[in-house]
Amino acid sequence: MLKTIAWKRKALVALQRYYPGDTIHTLNGRLVSTPTNTSVQIGPRAHVEDEYGAFMNHSCLPNTIIHNEQVIATCTINIGTELTYNYIKTETALAKPFLCDFCHAYIDGKNTVCPTYKREED
């Protein structure tokens, strides 16, 4: 489900409860070789334009991971909770880098240095 949240941005929210390890969604759509503003990277030079993935926002402390084409819960996610993933872990480079509201790092992909995200989690 899409929901408009603060600053008029859209977010994807859970319609049911998920538990760690649950597959929430399989990314599916047009494959592109370079990142777009709405794509999700699923492999080297492989990005997918998924109708739901396009609305999954970044979080330094996400509740999902992207593994291949799967969106997988990393913790218990309650109904109505925004689904997020960490762009630093997944995206080699972003089509549109941004300043993170949480950690204030400039998020541009895997080379981002974030004070919150710990690389040993990879």
NULOLUM-622425 format. One line per 3 residues: number of its first residue (from 0); for each residue x negated, y negated, z of N, C-alpha, C, CB. Coordinates in Angstrom, 2 decimals. Each point is the difference from the previous one (the first is absolute). Glycine has a CB too. Example, Ala and Ser with C-alpha at 12.3 -4.5 7.8 and 13.67 -1.06 7.14 Angstrom:
<sites>
0) -13.19/5.69/7.80/0.89/-1.19/0.00/-0.90/-1.20/0.00/1.89/1.17/1.25 | -1.54/-2.22/-1.97/-0.82/-1.19/0.06/0.77/-1.09/0.73/-1.18/0.63/-2.15
</sites>
This chain:
<sites>
0) -0.84/1.17/0.00/0.84/-1.17/0.00/-0.89/-1.23/0.00/1.85/1.23/1.21 | -1.51/-2.20/-2.01/-0.72/-1.27/-0.01/0.67/-0.97/0.95/-0.74/0.39/-2.37 | -0.08/-1.19/3.03/0.51/-0.96/0.96/-0.82/-1.27/-0.15/0.77/1.83/1.61
3) -0.13/-2.97/-1.60/-0.73/-1.26/-0.02/-0.36/-0.34/1.44/1.19/-0.81/-2.10 | -2.48/0.51/2.31/-0.47/-0.32/1.35/-0.62/-1.40/-0.02/-0.40/2.46/0.53 | -0.32/-2.80/0.49/-0.59/-1.32/0.16/-0.69/-0.48/-1.27/-0.30/0.47/2.41
6) 0.29/-1.74/-2.62/-0.65/-0.66/-1.14/0.60/0.45/-1.32/-2.11/-0.17/1.33 | 3.36/0.66/-1.29/0.74/0.41/-1.20/-0.71/1.10/-0.79/0.92/-2.30/-0.10 | -1.76/3.09/0.76/-0.62/1.12/-0.70/0.88/1.23/0.20/-2.33/-0.97/0.30
9) 2.22/1.89/-1.23/0.79/1.23/0.09/-0.86/1.09/0.61/1.39/-0.66/-2.01 | -0.73/1.58/2.68/-0.69/1.11/0.65/0.82/1.26/-0.19/-1.05/-1.55/1.70 | 0.37/2.68/-1.64/0.65/1.30/-0.06/0.18/0.48/1.43/-1.00/0.55/-2.29
12) 2.21/-0.15/2.65/0.26/0.46/1.36/0.54/1.43/-0.01/0.44/-2.37/0.73 | -0.68/3.07/0.36/0.42/1.40/0.13/1.51/0.09/0.20/-2.24/0.59/0.97 | 2.86/0.35/-1.67/1.43/0.27/0.16/0.26/1.19/0.92/0.39/-0.94/-2.28
15) -1.48/1.62/2.67/0.11/1.11/0.94/-1.27/0.03/0.84/1.48/1.34/-1.59 | -1.50/-0.51/2.60/-1.19/0.13/0.85/-0.98/0.95/-0.68/1.36/-0.43/2.11 | -2.64/0.07/-2.05/-1.08/0.84/-0.52/-0.98/0.29/1.12/0.25/-0.98/-2.32
18) -0.92/2.12/2.20/-0.98/0.43/0.98/-1.36/0.13/-0.67/1.77/1.22/1.33 | -2.87/-1.27/-0.55/-1.34/0.10/-0.59/-0.12/1.21/-0.92/-0.94/-1.13/2.03 | 0.44/0.88/-3.24/-0.17/1.06/-0.98/1.16/0.15/-0.97/-1.37/1.13/1.67
21) 2.51/-1.75/-1.36/1.15/0.08/-0.92/-0.32/-0.72/-1.30/1.59/0.11/1.96 | -1.22/0.49/-3.08/-0.08/-0.68/-1.28/1.25/-0.84/-0.13/-1.40/1.85/-1.07 | 1.21/-3.16/0.93/1.11/-0.94/-0.08/0.46/-0.19/-1.44/-0.87/-1.15/2.04
24) -0.10/1.13/-2.95/0.33/-0.31/-1.39/-1.13/0.50/-0.90/1.36/-2.02/0.71 | -1.01/2.41/-1.90/-0.98/0.31/-1.03/0.00/-1.15/-1.00/0.30/2.52/0.29 | -1.45/-3.17/-0.43/-0.11/-1.12/-0.93/0.15/0.51/-1.42/-1.51/-1.24/1.60
27) 2.31/0.53/-2.37/0.33/0.45/-1.34/0.28/-1.24/-0.85/0.93/2.22/0.86 | -1.42/-2.24/-2.06/0.27/-1.13/-0.87/-1.06/-0.14/-1.07/1.15/-1.13/1.86 | -1.18/-0.03/-2.47/-0.95/-0.29/-1.07/-1.41/-0.03/0.56/1.75/-1.31/-1.25
30) -2.65/2.07/0.60/-1.41/0.01/0.40/-0.75/-1.07/-0.76/0.12/2.46/0.51 | -1.00/-3.18/0.21/-0.84/-1.02/-0.60/-1.43/0.21/0.48/1.94/-1.65/-0.12 | -2.91/1.19/-0.66/-1.41/0.24/0.35/-0.59/-1.11/0.85/-0.23/1.26/-2.09
33) 0.86/-2.41/2.14/-0.49/-1.10/0.83/1.11/-0.44/0.95/-1.59/-0.75/-1.82 | 1.23/0.20/2.96/1.02/-0.39/0.97/0.88/-1.13/-0.51/-1.53/0.73/1.82 | 2.78/-0.70/-1.40/0.92/-1.10/-0.23/0.45/-0.52/1.36/0.78/0.96/-2.24
36) 0.01/-2.00/2.24/0.48/-0.56/1.25/0.92/0.94/0.74/-0.21/-2.25/-1.01 | 0.77/3.26/0.32/0.97/0.90/0.64/-0.40/1.48/-0.07/1.74/-1.65/-0.57 | -2.93/1.95/0.09/-0.40/1.41/-0.12/-0.62/0.52/1.29/-0.37/-0.35/-2.44
39) 0.33/1.68/2.54/-0.65/0.70/1.11/-1.07/0.89/-0.62/2.10/-0.06/1.49 | -3.32/-0.02/-0.98/-1.08/0.82/-0.55/0.13/1.43/0.51/-1.51/-2.01/-0.13 | 1.46/2.97/-0.81/0.14/1.42/0.37/-1.23/0.81/-0.40/2.47/-0.21/-0.26
42) -3.47/-0.44/-0.31/-1.24/0.66/-0.40/-0.91/-1.01/-0.67/1.19/2.20/-0.27 | -2.41/-1.77/-0.07/-0.91/-0.91/-0.68/0.62/-0.48/-1.32/-2.00/1.17/1.05 | 2.10/-2.45/-1.20/0.60/-0.60/-1.21/1.39/0.56/-0.30/-2.31/-0.34/-0.90
45) 3.04/0.72/1.93/1.37/0.51/-0.16/0.91/-0.72/1.00/-0.85/2.27/-0.79 | 1.79/-3.01/0.26/0.94/-0.77/0.81/1.40/0.32/-0.51/-1.69/-1.87/0.44 | 2.65/1.88/0.47/1.38/0.31/-0.39/0.89/-1.19/0.36/-0.39/2.49/0.33
48) 1.29/-2.79/-1.25/1.02/-1.03/0.21/1.26/0.73/0.49/-0.97/-1.57/-1.82 | 1.09/1.72/3.13/1.12/0.73/0.61/1.04/-1.00/0.49/-1.53/1.91/0.67 | 2.81/-1.61/-0.87/1.05/-0.94/0.37/0.05/-0.29/1.50/1.29/0.82/-1.96
51) -1.74/0.09/2.79/-0.02/-0.23/1.44/-1.39/-0.42/0.47/1.83/1.68/0.27 | -2.86/-1.03/-0.79/-1.37/-0.33/0.38/-0.33/-1.47/-0.23/-0.64/2.32/-0.53 | 1.27/-2.92/-0.46/-0.23/-1.41/-0.31/0.36/-0.90/1.18/0.45/0.48/-2.40
54) 0.39/0.00/3.31/0.44/-0.82/1.12/-0.60/0.43/1.34/2.10/-0.38/-1.24 | -3.06/1.30/1.19/-0.69/0.39/1.24/-1.10/-1.01/0.27/0.53/2.47/-0.35 | -0.42/-3.16/1.45/-0.96/-1.04/0.34/-1.21/0.54/0.74/1.88/-1.60/0.10
57) -2.93/0.79/-0.07/-1.24/0.33/0.69/0.17/-0.17/1.51/-1.32/-0.71/-2.02 | 0.64/1.55/2.77/-0.15/-0.18/1.44/-1.38/0.50/0.40/2.50/0.25/0.38 | -3.15/-0.98/0.52/-1.28/0.47/0.56/0.23/1.22/0.89/-0.93/-2.35/-0.08
60) 2.15/2.47/0.60/0.40/1.12/0.85/1.24/0.66/-0.63/-0.95/-1.13/2.12 | 0.76/1.81/-3.25/1.14/0.52/-0.76/0.65/1.22/0.64/-1.10/-0.86/-2.04 | 2.32/1.17/1.57/0.68/1.20/0.48/0.07/1.09/-1.06/1.33/-1.44/1.52
63) -1.95/1.20/-2.69/-0.09/1.04/-1.03/-1.39/-0.03/-0.62/2.49/-0.16/-0.47 | -2.80/1.23/-0.24/-1.19/0.05/-0.85/0.46/0.43/-1.39/-1.56/0.55/1.97 | 0.76/-0.89/-2.96/0.24/0.46/-1.35/-1.02/1.10/-0.26/0.92/-2.28/-0.80
66) -0.46/3.47/0.51/-0.88/1.12/-0.32/0.46/0.57/-1.34/-0.44/0.54/2.47 | -0.43/-0.74/-3.50/0.40/0.32/-1.37/1.27/-0.79/-0.31/-1.04/2.34/0.11 | 2.12/-1.70/-0.43/1.24/-0.73/-0.30/0.97/0.00/1.18/-0.28/0.62/-2.39
69) -0.15/-0.13/3.53/0.90/0.15/1.15/-0.13/-1.16/0.99/-0.14/2.48/-0.28 | 1.28/-2.95/0.78/0.04/-0.95/1.12/0.30/0.85/1.22/0.78/-2.01/-1.43 | -1.72/2.04/2.38/0.08/0.91/1.15/0.00/-0.81/1.29/-1.18/1.81/-1.31
72) 2.09/-1.46/2.23/0.08/-0.67/1.30/-1.22/0.36/0.84/2.52/0.04/-0.09 | -3.07/-1.04/0.78/-1.14/0.23/0.90/0.42/-0.07/1.46/-1.53/-0.95/-1.74 | 2.78/0.59/1.98/0.53/-0.11/1.36/1.52/0.17/-0.09/-1.91/-1.55/0.77
75) 2.58/1.56/0.35/1.46/0.03/-0.04/0.49/-1.35/-0.50/0.11/1.68/1.91 | 0.76/-1.65/-2.91/0.55/-1.21/-0.60/1.51/0.04/0.21/-1.89/-0.15/-1.74 | 2.41/-0.84/2.42/1.42/-0.05/0.29/0.79/-0.68/-1.13/-0.55/-0.05/2.44
78) 1.84/0.31/-2.48/0.89/-0.61/-0.98/-0.13/-1.52/0.09/1.60/1.96/0.14 | -1.72/-2.60/-1.31/-0.10/-1.46/-0.05/-1.40/-0.55/0.11/2.21/-0.03/0.96 | -3.20/0.90/-0.73/-1.39/-0.44/0.11/-0.59/-0.20/-1.39/-0.25/1.23/2.19
81) -0.50/-2.31/-2.36/-0.66/-0.24/-1.27/-1.05/1.07/-0.27/0.41/-2.47/0.24 | -0.45/2.99/-1.46/-1.01/0.97/-0.41/-1.19/-0.76/-0.57/1.76/1.79/-0.47 | -2.95/-1.56/1.02/-1.20/-0.72/-0.42/-1.15/0.97/-0.21/0.76/-2.04/1.24
84) -1.74/1.60/-2.03/-1.25/0.75/-0.14/-1.14/-1.01/-0.05/1.15/1.92/-1.22 | -2.36/-1.43/1.41/-1.16/-0.87/0.05/-0.62/-0.09/-1.39/-0.42/0.59/2.41 | 0.51/-1.75/-3.04/-0.53/-0.19/-1.34/-1.51/0.20/-0.05/1.87/-1.60/-0.47
87) -2.56/1.33/1.58/-1.47/0.15/0.03/-0.38/1.46/-0.22/-0.19/-1.96/1.57 | 0.95/2.87/-1.00/-0.31/1.42/-0.11/0.33/0.56/-1.38/0.44/0.21/2.44 | 0.58/-0.74/-3.09/0.52/0.58/-1.23/-0.46/-0.71/-1.27/1.94/0.71/1.31
90) -1.97/-2.02/-1.29/-0.21/-0.78/-1.22/-1.47/-0.37/-0.19/2.33/-0.89/0.23 | -2.90/1.25/-1.37/-1.38/-0.39/-0.31/-0.09/-1.52/-0.13/-0.41/2.21/-1.16 | 1.35/-2.79/0.45/0.08/-1.46/-0.17/1.46/-0.37/-0.17/-2.32/-0.12/-1.06
93) 2.67/-1.07/1.49/1.38/-0.46/-0.14/0.12/-0.97/-1.16/0.35/0.31/2.46 | 0.78/-0.26/-3.15/0.27/-0.95/-1.07/0.21/-1.40/0.58/1.03/1.83/-1.40 | -0.52/-1.89/2.64/0.28/-1.28/0.64/-0.44/0.08/1.46/1.95/-0.44/-1.58
96) -3.24/0.18/1.87/-0.47/0.00/1.39/0.76/-1.03/0.84/-2.28/0.75/-0.78 | 2.26/-0.57/2.10/0.76/-0.89/0.89/-0.65/-0.06/1.37/2.10/0.53/-1.26 | -1.71/-1.50/2.04/-0.46/-0.15/1.38/0.98/0.75/0.90/-1.08/-2.27/-0.49
99) 0.58/3.22/1.27/0.85/0.82/0.87/0.52/-0.83/1.17/-1.31/2.07/-0.65 | 2.61/-2.02/0.88/0.62/-0.73/1.10/-0.43/0.55/1.36/1.94/-0.51/-1.48 | -2.31/1.78/1.55/-0.33/0.65/1.26/-1.46/-0.24/0.41/1.73/1.73/-0.50
102) -2.67/-1.38/-0.40/-1.42/-0.06/0.37/-0.72/-1.21/-0.58/0.02/2.47/0.13 | 0.65/-3.17/-1.05/-0.55/-1.19/-0.66/-1.16/0.30/-0.94/0.72/-1.30/1.97 | -0.90/2.56/-2.34/-1.01/0.37/-1.00/0.58/-0.24/-1.39/-1.05/1.73/1.56
105) 0.17/-1.98/-2.50/0.40/-0.14/-1.40/0.04/1.41/-0.58/-1.03/-2.36/-0.23 | 2.21/2.88/-0.01/0.19/1.38/-0.45/-0.14/0.05/-1.52/1.52/0.51/1.97 | -2.59/0.15/-2.44/-0.20/0.11/-1.45/-0.30/1.42/-0.45/-0.83/-2.33/0.02
108) 0.95/3.29/0.89/-0.23/1.40/-0.34/-0.97/0.65/0.98/0.44/-0.51/-2.40 | -1.07/1.60/1.95/-0.85/0.82/0.88/-1.19/-0.74/0.58/0.70/1.91/-1.34 | -1.14/-3.00/0.73/-1.15/-0.74/0.53/0.38/-1.00/1.09/-1.08/0.27/-2.20
111) 2.34/-0.36/2.54/0.47/-0.92/1.04/-0.58/0.40/1.34/2.12/-0.43/-1.28 | -2.58/-0.56/2.03/-0.44/0.22/1.38/1.12/-0.51/0.90/-2.50/-0.22/-0.60 | 3.13/1.14/1.29/1.13/-0.32/0.87/-0.38/0.30/1.44/1.65/0.52/-1.86
114) -1.44/-1.47/2.78/-0.35/0.25/1.40/0.88/1.05/0.68/-0.81/-2.34/0.10 | 1.96/2.65/-0.68/0.94/0.96/0.59/-0.16/1.40/-0.55/1.57/-1.87/0.33 | -1.74/1.97/-1.64/-0.10/1.29/-0.68/-1.38/0.61/0.22/1.66/-0.76/-1.73
117) -1.69/1.99/2.17/-1.25/0.71/0.27/-0.26/1.01/-1.10/0.30/-0.31/2.48 | -1.38/0.17/-3.21/-0.29/0.85/-1.15/-0.21/1.47/0.35/-1.01/-1.98/-1.06 | 0.64/2.28/2.31/-0.21/1.40/0.34/1.30/0.81/-0.06/-1.90/-0.70/1.46
120) 3.06/0.03/-1.60/1.27/0.68/-0.13/0.18/0.61/-1.40/0.97/-1.58/1.70 | -1.81/1.18/-2.66/0.14/0.48/-1.39/-0.20/1.50/-0.10/-0.81/-2.21/-0.80
</sites>
